[in-house]
Amino acid sequence: QVQLVESGGGLVQPGGSLRVSCAASGSISSLNFMGWYRQAPGKEREFVARITSGGNTFYADLVKGRFTISRDNAKKTAYLQMNSLKPEDTADYYCYVDVAITGRYWGQGTQVIVSS
């Protein structure tokens, strides 16, 4: 089994910054993609960002230039640095990892609220 623990969400004012983390543990043979989706109230879950084991990144257009994803392979941890936050970034953020052979696992979600 693979466990993901997210941390770092919270309340921030528009224009502010937050960093969320996602730490993986358990029976992990090889971590491939790590990334995040988010889901705002009343909306469908949407892709935010992902990073490969080699450090290649891909972002949704809505967050490109404001969010930065990174990872520490030794710690099996991914980070999402969110800058210039907007009220429309308010959502529950869910990290995921793709593990070789066994598939995709999800974190429990962390809430991000952008409000003055």
C-alpha positions as CSV (number, residue, x, y, z in Angstrom):
1,Q,0.0,0.0,0.0
2,V,1.0,3.6,-0.6
3,Q,0.0,6.4,1.7
4,L,0.1,10.1,0.8
5,V,0.0,12.8,3.4
6,E,-0.7,16.4,2.3
7,S,0.0,19.5,4.3
8,G,0.3,23.2,4.0
9,G,-3.1,24.5,3.0
10,G,-4.9,27.3,4.6
11,L,-6.3,30.8,4.3
12,V,-4.4,33.5,2.4
13,Q,-5.3,36.9,1.0
14,P,-5.4,37.5,-2.7
15,G,-2.0,38.0,-4.1
16,G,-0.4,35.9,-1.4
17,S,1.5,32.6,-1.4
18,L,1.1,29.2,0.0
19,R,3.1,25.9,-0.4
20,V,1.5,22.5,-0.1
21,S,3.4,19.3,0.3
22,C,2.7,15.7,-0.5
23,A,4.7,13.0,1.2
24,A,4.5,9.4,0.0
25,S,5.3,6.3,2.0
26,G,4.7,2.6,1.9
27,S,5.4,-0.1,-0.7
28,I,6.8,2.1,-3.4
29,S,8.8,0.5,-6.2
30,S,9.1,3.5,-8.4
31,L,7.4,6.8,-8.3
32,N,6.6,8.1,-11.7
33,F,4.4,11.2,-12.0
34,M,3.5,13.2,-8.9
35,G,1.0,16.1,-9.2
36,W,-2.1,17.8,-8.1
37,Y,-5.7,18.2,-9.0
38,R,-8.1,20.6,-7.4
39,Q,-11.8,20.8,-6.9
40,A,-13.7,23.9,-6.1
41,P,-17.2,23.8,-4.5
42,G,-19.8,22.8,-7.1
43,K,-17.2,22.1,-9.7
44,E,-15.5,19.1,-11.2
45,R,-12.0,18.1,-10.2
46,E,-9.4,19.8,-12.6
47,F,-5.8,19.2,-13.3
48,V,-3.3,21.6,-11.8
49,A,0.3,20.4,-12.3
50,R,2.5,17.3,-12.5
51,I,6.2,16.5,-12.4
52,T,8.1,13.4,-13.7
53,S,10.7,11.6,-11.7
54,G,13.3,13.4,-13.9
55,G,11.9,16.8,-13.0
56,N,9.9,17.6,-16.2
57,T,6.9,19.7,-15.3
58,F,3.5,20.4,-16.9
59,Y,0.9,23.0,-15.8
60,A,-2.7,23.8,-16.4
61,D,-3.0,27.1,-18.3
62,L,-4.9,28.7,-15.4
63,V,-1.9,28.4,-13.0
64,K,1.0,28.6,-15.4
65,G,3.5,31.3,-14.4
66,R,2.0,31.4,-10.8
67,F,2.4,27.9,-9.5
68,T,5.6,25.9,-9.4
69,I,5.8,22.1,-8.8
70,S,8.9,20.4,-7.5
71,R,9.9,17.2,-5.9
72,D,12.5,15.6,-3.7
73,N,12.9,12.0,-4.8
74,A,14.9,11.0,-1.8
75,K,12.1,12.2,0.5
76,K,9.4,10.9,-1.9
77,T,7.8,14.3,-1.5
78,A,6.3,16.8,-4.0
79,Y,5.7,20.5,-3.4
80,L,3.4,22.9,-5.0
81,Q,4.4,26.5,-4.5
82,M,1.4,28.8,-5.3
83,N,2.1,32.5,-5.8
84,S,-0.1,35.4,-6.8
85,L,-3.1,33.5,-5.5
86,K,-6.6,34.5,-6.7
87,P,-10.0,33.9,-5.2
88,E,-10.7,31.5,-8.0
89,D,-7.8,29.3,-6.8
90,T,-10.0,28.5,-3.8
91,A,-10.4,24.7,-3.8
92,D,-9.5,21.4,-2.2
93,Y,-6.1,20.4,-3.6
94,Y,-5.5,16.7,-4.0
95,C,-2.1,15.3,-4.7
96,Y,-1.5,12.0,-6.5
97,V,1.3,9.7,-7.4
98,D,1.7,7.2,-10.1
99,V,3.5,4.1,-8.9
100,A,5.0,1.6,-11.4
101,I,2.7,-1.5,-11.7
102,T,0.3,-0.6,-8.9
103,G,-1.2,2.5,-10.3
104,R,-2.4,5.9,-9.0
105,Y,-2.8,6.9,-5.4
106,W,-4.5,10.0,-4.0
107,G,-3.9,12.2,-0.9
108,Q,-6.6,13.2,1.5
109,G,-6.8,16.7,0.1
110,T,-5.9,20.0,1.7
111,Q,-8.1,23.1,1.6
112,V,-6.8,26.4,0.1
113,I,-9.0,29.5,0.6
114,V,-8.0,32.7,-1.0
115,S,-10.1,35.5,0.5
116,S,-9.7,39.0,1.9
